[in-house]
Amino acid sequence: MQKSLDAKLADIHRDPSGSREFIIADAKDADMGFGVPAPGMKSSPANVSSFKSLEDYREQIRQVIRQGVVDIVLMSASTCEQLVLQERLFDQSHVTPAVRANDATDIHVMRGSQLGSQPSLPFRSAGLDHAQCGHLDCATAERLLGVDLGLYSITFNNDSRLDREALEAYKSFREEAELKGFRHFLEVFHPNAPQNLDLAKTVDFVNDAIARSLAGVTSKGRPVFLKIPYPGPRAMEELVAYDPHLVVGILGGSSGTTRDAFQLIHDARQHGARVALFGRKINNAENQLAFIEFLRLIVDDVLEPEEAVRAYHAVLAKLNIKPLRPLEDDLQVTIGVASYAQPSAVGRSSSVSGTSTALDPAGSTKPPHKMTPEERLAYHRERLKRILGG
């Protein structure tokens, strides 16, 4: 089955300035950083643990795959083994599975730990062979069984020794990935422990670090897209204009309000972003499937962010789900994003099982990613009308 990611990337590269395609990823790889609290808190805490289990986390991923609104689901290697290699859930889905291919020390955010605030050091738990076939030394044919896309993360801190070490590790990864037919997208955080860096120049430093780091990388080794903290309109437009074929995406960061998430994806798209990868913003939503639907409605120009927040609350009311915040509080823009270890509301989620929480389909037999922009707009408007009764 054709993956919507591949179709959208092809459209963007055909017409970088005119394409209206936008890629959404659900980043369900938090177990690589936060450990036990990663799946979020139970709605009714038990005596043993207040946190949902890893299986709860994976069940939510199954629902997201069945929903089919996102283009990518990013997971840990262990979750990929279960859902991709063993359960084969992506075989008949247009959603692309992806694995977190490295876990540098700045994403090690265990309870009580200070590692996330210390200078980032390169590290990889996951092996590409294990992601592709589940064991070492995959045969060529076996490499098609698993995942062929991964996230590689790097953090520059303006320290020549540490930054060089990070670049050497990235170079080694790229070379292995090319030999094994493995694609990647590149995540570049803002410095988590900057050395002698004018903080007012942070977004310029990151833009230059990206451009400089990729200048020596030919097409076979380049990332299929970037994942960065949203740097604001000027810096985003600068990076997009520098190389129109360097597809730029934004990360979500900590949870914040519903308006924070909806405004972020709207503003990033307005200034040139083509991808959004939201983890905690989705995982800590009252209802993840409905939340994802509204992200899509925003990037497909059906709703503005404020309208989407109000409509999302209307859906929660219809589903008898108590919102985390009153509507007026949830309409506020409250936070920015910078690094993986930024304080977050990990564990505040309250999700409802089952696919009935998504917006009802409008009956079209054509996948949304194959529709014209006009068809897609009509499709989503009809879906919204059905769920809200308008």
C-alpha positions in Angstrom: 0.0 0.0 0.0 1.3 3.5 -0.9 2.2 5.5 2.2 0.8 9.0 2.5 4.2 10.2 3.6 5.9 9.2 0.3 3.0 10.7 -1.7 3.2 14.0 0.2 7.0 14.3 0.1 6.9 13.7 -3.7 4.3 16.5 -4.1 6.3 18.9 -2.0 9.5 18.3 -4.0 7.6 18.7 -7.3 6.4 22.1 -6.2 8.2 23.4 -3.1 6.4 26.8 -3.1 3.0 25.7 -4.3 2.4 22.3 -2.6 -0.3 22.4 0.2 0.6 19.0 1.6 1.4 18.8 5.3 2.7 15.7 7.2 1.6 14.9 10.7 3.4 12.5 13.0 2.4 11.0 16.3 5.6 10.7 18.4 4.9 7.7 20.6 8.6 7.2 21.5 8.5 8.7 25.0 9.5 5.5 26.6 13.0 6.2 25.2 13.2 9.3 27.3 10.9 9.3 30.3 10.7 5.6 31.2 7.8 4.4 33.3 5.8 7.8 33.3 5.9 7.9 29.4 2.5 6.4 28.7 0.7 9.0 30.9 -1.3 8.8 34.0 -4.3 6.6 34.4 -7.7 8.3 34.6 -8.4 6.3 37.8 -5.0 5.6 39.5 -4.5 2.2 41.0 -2.6 1.5 44.2 0.3 -0.1 42.3 1.0 2.7 39.9 -0.6 6.0 38.8 0.8 5.5 35.3 -0.7 3.6 32.4 1.2 0.5 31.3 3.4 0.1 28.2 0.6 -2.1 26.7 -1.9 0.8 27.3 0.5 3.0 25.3 0.7 0.5 22.5 -3.0 0.1 22.4 -3.4 3.8 21.8 -0.9 3.5 18.9 -3.1 0.7 17.5 -6.1 3.1 17.6 -4.1 5.9 15.9 -3.1 3.5 13.1 -6.7 2.4 12.6 -7.8 6.0 12.6 -5.4 6.7 9.7 -5.3 10.5 10.1 -1.5 10.8 10.8 1.1 10.1 8.2 3.8 8.7 10.6 3.9 7.0 14.0 7.3 7.3 15.7 8.0 4.5 18.2 10.8 2.9 20.2 12.5 -0.1 18.7 10.8 -2.5 21.2 7.4 -1.1 20.2 8.2 -1.4 16.6 9.1 -5.0 17.0 5.7 -5.7 18.5 3.5 -3.6 16.2 5.4 -3.7 12.9 7.2 -7.1 12.9 4.9 -9.2 15.0 1.4 -7.8 14.5 2.0 -6.4 11.0 -0.3 -3.5 11.7 1.2 -1.2 9.1 1.0 -3.6 6.2 -2.5 -2.4 5.1 -2.2 1.1 6.3 -1.0 4.3 4.6 0.6 5.3 7.9 4.4 4.9 7.9 6.1 3.4 11.0 9.3 5.0 12.2 11.8 4.2 15.0 13.8 6.5 17.2 17.2 5.5 15.9 19.3 7.2 18.6 18.8 8.4 22.1 21.5 11.0 23.0 21.8 11.7 26.7 19.8 15.0 26.6 16.6 12.9 26.2 17.3 10.8 29.2 14.7 12.4 31.5 14.3 10.0 34.3 12.6 11.0 37.6 15.2 12.7 39.8 17.8 12.8 37.0 19.7 15.9 35.9 21.1 14.3 32.7 18.7 16.3 30.5 20.4 19.6 31.5 24.0 18.4 31.1 25.7 18.7 27.7 24.3 16.2 25.2 26.4 13.1 24.4 25.7 10.8 21.5 24.3 7.3 22.2 22.3 4.7 20.3 20.3 2.0 22.0 18.6 0.8 18.8 20.3 -1.1 16.0 19.2 -0.7 12.4 19.2 -4.4 11.8 16.9 -4.9 14.8 14.5 -2.2 13.5 14.5 -3.7 10.0 14.2 -7.4 10.8 14.3 -8.0 14.5 17.8 -9.5 14.8 21.5 -8.8 13.8 22.8 -9.4 10.3 19.5 -9.1 8.4 19.5 -10.8 5.0 18.7 -8.4 2.1 15.1 -9.6 1.7 14.5 -9.4 5.5 15.2 -5.7 5.6 11.8 -5.1 4.0 10.0 -6.7 6.9 10.4 -4.0 9.4 11.0 -0.2 9.6 12.9 1.7 7.0 12.6 5.2 8.5 14.1 6.5 11.8 14.6 9.7 13.7 18.2 10.7 14.5 18.6 13.5 17.1 21.5 15.9 17.6 22.0 18.8 19.9 24.7 21.4 19.3 26.0 23.3 22.3 28.8 25.5 20.8 31.4 23.3 22.3 34.0 22.2 19.6 34.8 18.9 21.3 31.3 17.8 22.1 29.8 19.0 18.8 32.5 17.3 16.8 31.7 14.1 18.7 28.0 14.4 17.9 28.8 15.0 14.2 31.1 12.0 14.1 28.3 9.8 15.5 25.8 11.2 13.0 28.2 10.6 10.2 28.7 7.0 11.3 24.9 6.5 11.5 24.3 8.0 8.0 26.9 5.7 6.4 25.4 2.6 8.1 21.9 3.7 7.1 22.8 4.2 3.5 24.4 0.8 3.2 21.3 -0.8 4.8 18.6 1.1 2.8 17.4 3.0 5.9 16.0 6.5 5.6 16.0 9.1 8.4 14.8 12.4 9.5 17.0 14.7 11.6 15.9 16.3 14.9 17.9 19.3 16.0 17.2 20.6 19.4 18.1 24.0 20.7 21.3 23.8 22.9 20.5 22.2 26.2 23.8 23.4 27.9 25.2 26.1 25.6 28.8 27.2 26.0 29.6 30.9 25.4 26.6 31.4 23.1 24.6 34.6 22.9 21.1 33.2 23.7 19.6 35.9 21.6 21.3 34.2 18.6 20.1 30.7 19.4 17.7 30.3 16.5 20.4 31.7 14.1 23.0 29.4 15.6 20.7 26.3 15.1 19.9 27.4 11.5 23.5 27.8 10.6 24.5 24.5 12.4 21.9 22.6 10.3 22.9 24.2 7.0 26.7 23.7 7.7 26.2 20.1 8.9 24.3 19.1 5.8 26.5 21.0 3.3 28.9 18.0 3.1 26.1 15.4 2.8 25.0 14.3 -0.7 21.5 13.3 -1.5 21.8 9.6 -0.6 22.7 10.5 3.0 20.5 13.5 3.6 17.5 13.4 5.9 14.1 13.2 4.3 13.0 16.1 6.5 14.0 18.1 9.6 12.4 18.2 13.1 13.2 21.4 15.1 11.6 23.5 17.8 9.5 26.2 16.1 12.0 29.1 15.9 9.5 31.9 15.1 8.4 33.3 11.7 11.7 34.9 10.7 14.0 32.0 11.4 11.6 29.5 10.0 11.2 31.4 6.7 15.0 31.9 6.5 15.6 28.1 6.8 12.9 27.2 4.3 14.1 29.8 1.8 17.7 28.7 2.1 16.9 25.3 0.6 13.3 24.7 -0.6 14.0 21.0 -0.8 15.1 20.8 2.8 11.6 19.9 4.2 11.3 21.5 7.6 9.2 20.1 10.4 8.5 21.2 14.0 8.3 19.3 17.2 5.7 19.8 19.9 7.6 20.0 23.1 5.6 20.0 26.4 1.9 19.8 26.6 0.5 23.2 27.4 -3.0 24.1 26.4 -5.0 22.9 23.5 -4.6 26.3 22.0 -0.8 26.0 22.3 -0.8 23.0 20.1 -3.3 24.2 17.6 -1.7 27.6 17.3 1.7 26.1 16.9 0.9 23.9 14.0 -1.1 26.7 12.4 1.7 29.3 12.7 4.5 26.9 11.7 2.6 25.9 8.6 1.9 29.6 7.7 5.7 30.3 7.8 6.9 27.3 5.8 6.8 24.2 7.9 5.7 21.0 6.1 5.7 18.6 9.0 4.6 18.5 12.7 5.6 15.8 15.1 3.6 16.0 18.3 4.3 13.6 21.2 3.2 15.0 24.6 0.7 17.3 23.1 -1.2 14.3 21.7 -0.5 11.9 24.5 -1.7 14.2 27.2 -4.9 15.3 25.4 -8.2 14.3 26.9 -9.0 12.3 23.8 -6.1 11.6 21.5 -8.0 10.6 18.4 -10.3 13.7 18.4 -7.2 15.9 19.1 -5.5 14.4 16.1 -8.5 15.0 13.9 -8.5 18.7 14.8 -4.8 19.0 14.0 -5.6 17.8 10.5 -8.6 20.1 10.2 -6.3 23.1 11.0 -3.6 22.2 8.4 -6.2 21.5 5.8 -7.7 25.0 6.2 -11.0 23.9 7.6 -10.7 25.6 11.0 -8.6 28.4 12.6 -7.0 27.5 15.9 -9.5 29.2 18.2 -12.4 27.7 16.3 -10.7 24.3 16.6 -10.3 24.6 20.4 -14.0 25.4 20.8 -15.0 22.6 18.5 -12.7 20.2 20.3 -14.4 21.1 23.6 -17.8 20.5 22.0 -16.6 17.0 21.0 -15.4 16.3 24.5 -18.8 17.4 25.8 -20.6 15.0 23.4 -18.4 12.2 24.5 -18.9 13.0 28.2 -15.2 13.6 28.8 -14.3 16.2 31.3 -11.7 18.6 29.9 -8.4 19.2 31.8 -9.1 23.0 31.7 -12.2 25.2 31.3 -12.7 26.4 27.8 -11.5 29.9 28.4 -8.3 28.7 30.0 -7.7 26.2 27.2 -8.0 29.1 24.6 -4.9 30.7 26.0 -1.4 30.5 24.4 1.0 29.8 27.2 4.2 28.2 26.3 7.1 27.8 23.8 9.3 24.8 23.1 13.1 24.4 23.1 14.5 21.1 24.3 13.3 17.6 25.1 13.8 18.0 28.8 11.6 21.1 29.1 9.2 20.8 32.0 6.1 19.0 30.8 2.8 17.6 31.9 3.8 14.0 31.2 1.2 11.8 32.9 -1.8 14.1 32.8 -3.5 12.3 29.9 -7.0 10.9 30.1 -7.9 9.0 27.0 -10.9 6.9 26.1 -10.5 3.5 24.4 -12.1 2.7 21.0 -12.2 4.3 17.7 -15.6 5.9 18.2 -13.9 8.9 19.6 -12.7 10.0 16.2 -14.7 12.2 13.9 -17.1 10.2 11.9 -16.1 9.6 8.3 -18.0 11.2 5.5 -18.3 8.1 3.4 -15.7 8.8 0.8 -13.9 5.8 -0.6 -10.9 7.9 -1.8 -8.0 8.2 0.8 -7.7 11.9 1.9 -4.0 12.1 0.8 -5.1 11.3 -2.8 -7.8 14.0 -2.9 -7.3 17.4 -4.5 -7.1 20.3 -2.0 -10.7 21.2 -2.9 -12.0 17.6 -2.4 -10.1 17.3 0.9 -11.6 20.6 2.2 -15.1 19.4 1.4 -14.4 16.0 2.9 -13.3 17.4 6.3 -16.0 20.0 6.4 -18.6 17.2 6.0 -16.9 15.2 8.8 -16.9 18.1 11.1 -20.6 18.9 10.3 -21.5 15.3 11.2 -19.8 15.2 14.6 -20.9 18.7 15.7 -24.4 18.5 14.1 -24.0 21.8 12.3 
